[in-house]
Amino acid sequence: MANPALKPRFTPEEYLAWEAEQPEKHEYVNGEVFAMAGAAENHNTASGNVAIALRQHLKGSACRTFMSAMKVQVIADNSFFYPDVLVTCSARDAQDPLVKHEPSLLVEVLSPSTAAYDRGAKFSSYRQLASLQEYVLIDTDTRATDVYRKGADGLWVLHPFAGNQAIELTSVALTIPADVLFDELDLGSANP
């Protein structure tokens, strides 16, 4: 996560009004806003690969797939985030064109500067979304994907996938082969 932006504290309403006028995206955590850094080519490629697979698979269903420009609000944690990819099947979310509240699947592509945050504090916040069934972390450098899946008991269980293993997304009944997930990635470049 980057440094706080100029204005030190916002209410959620102030943040939404301010953010709508900004040329860059900012995440909001308990009154503070944080500028988001641009993503590297591999990050964008992997995000796009996941989004395309999800969108094709969910075509014709009530579920919608969004990429990094769509905000997710975590009311219980007083936060707004821009996940790399999200899926929502919520009728409530279909009514709000700017913010989603009930995602079933969230995907983050890791970079060295955000990996610890995505695995820790951000995941802690996301877990407060009652609708969330799976949280996916993709590491393009190691070609590894961690899928955290919420069980019927409410506990989150890690399902790791590595190398040429296809990833299983039970929340949307989709298997994505590794060669699709990592298609067109430059294996010689690292993410910032």
Phi, psi and omega in degrees: 000142183277185179284152177302147177288182188301311182282123188290323184222141177226151164277164177303321180293318177296318179301311183299319179293315180294315183298325181298340182258001185270142177286334178248161179275149178223134172271157185235124180227108175049049176096343179257146176249146183230123178294140179263134178282156175293157183256151179285167182303312181299322178300310180296320181295313180296318177301314179297319179300316179294314182298318180296314179300316180294314182298317179296317181294323186267001181306132179087356179262178177282353183273145178235145178250134179230151176257193196300353180269000181259129179277147170242130178260132173248092185300317183298338181247008179051053186220154170230134179231161172245086177294157180296319177216142174219153174234132173229141177242017188275133174295324177299315180295329179295339181273346183245110183282351185247332184222137176252144186240340188228057179289149174260337182220132175233139181233132172236131173266124187282147168226157182306326183282342183239353188303313182296319179294315180298323180282333187255265187299320180293317178296322177300318178293311180303325181297346178278355175277111183300330183284338188291126180251327181217145176232124187245130177241120183250125176253104183288335181290321182257358184055043178240146179227128175255123176250116175264124185238131179277125179277173179300334179276000180087356179275144179267129182241133178279132174237097183276144176229137183218161176060237184265011178289137172285148177265141180255123177245095184288335180299333180236009179053053182227136171249126178249114178299148181301323182291338174279314181300317185257016180300134176066018175282140175276103185288352179267353181247145180258157175277144177282000000 
